[in-house]
Amino acid sequence: MTKSKWKDPGIIMVIALVIIAGIVWIWWPAEVYWMGISLAGWLMFFCFFIWLLLTIIYVIWIEKIEKRS
């Protein structure tokens, strides 16, 4: 891949999402509970907001790229 491909918003978004999913899967076996819910469950809940933020950033980024071209 060329350097410009690595700057593509889609590639960057996929890398970010894989990293977040990897953290959840690594953490999953931990038997730590807070308020009766596994910490992995809390992490997945809070990650929803991270995914939402990443999606908003991605849409704005793509719109700026399309306006330039």
Phi, psi and omega in degrees: 000145178278167182299324181294330177295323180290342178267000179294132181302325180296317179295316180296320179296317180297318179298316179297317181292323178294322179296315179297315180296322178298319178298317179297316182291327177291322184282338189311314184291349182297127181264051178255131183240144175227122183057035176080004180239138179301146178298330176295323176295316176298319179299317179296322178297312181289333177294336176305317181290327176293316178300318180298315178298316178298323179294317178297316178300316181299315181296315179297318180298314180296319179298320178296320179295318181293326178293326179291330184260000000 
